[in-house]
């Protein structure tokens, strides 16, 4: 949902989702265009939305990934937001 909303705010609207499973590992990579500045505090991405209940999506994903001893990386470069997740099944 966040990726779609961020891409909608850009001139060049796009998003890609790659999911694959190989040798007991589930990998996901979500990329999307974005144009605003990211608000980061204590190495955590903060929500730019004002409504209550926002800003917990990636935190919840990270908790789940850690619970199952996976890997998660969040990065951005050249107005591209990237989330990579690997889970061992």
N, C-alpha and C positions, 0 to 999 in steps of 0.2 A: 504494500500500500504506500509506504513512504517513497519507494523508488518511482512508482507511477506518478505520485504527486510532485516529486522533485523534477522529473522529466517534463511534466506538463508545463512547468514554469519557464522552460528554456525555449530558445528559438529553434534549435535542432533537437526535437523531441525523439528520444530513443531509449530503449532498454533491452538488455539481453539477459537470458537465463540459460545457463548450461548446467545440466545435472547428468552425472554418469556414475556407474557402479562398476568397480573392477577389483577382483581379488579381496573381497571383504571390506572394501572402502567405498563409502558414498561421498562423492564430492559435488559441491554446488558452488557456482560462481554467479553472482548477480551484479550487473553493471548498468549504470544509468547516467544520463546527462544531468547536470545540475549547474546552477549559476550563482547561488548565494554563498556567503562565507560560512564555514563550519564553525560551530561554537563548541570548543573542546575545553573540558575542565577536569583536571586530575586524570588525564588520559582516557576520558570518557566523552563520547559525543553527546551533546545536549540538544534537546528538541528546540526548534524555533517556533513551535505551535503554542498558542496561548491557552487552548482549551485544556481542562483538567483530564488526566489520564493518558496524555501523550508523552512520548519520550521513553517508553519502557520496552519497545519492540526489540531493538538490538540487545538490550540488557537481558531480556528474557531468552533470546537466542543464545547469547553467550553463556548463561546459566545452564541451559540444556546441553550445550556443547561441552562445557566443563564437567557436568554430571556424568556424561558418557565418555569422558577422557578423549575428546576430539580436539580439533584445532579450528580457530576462527581468526581471520585477519580482516580488518577494515582499513581501507586506504582511499586516497583520492589523489588524482593527478590530472592536470589539464582539463578541469571541469568534468571529470569522470569519477563517479563514486563507485567503489568496488567492495563487495563483501564476499569473502571466500570461506567456506565451511567444509571440513572433512570429518566424517564420523566413521569409526571402525565398527563394523557389524559382525 
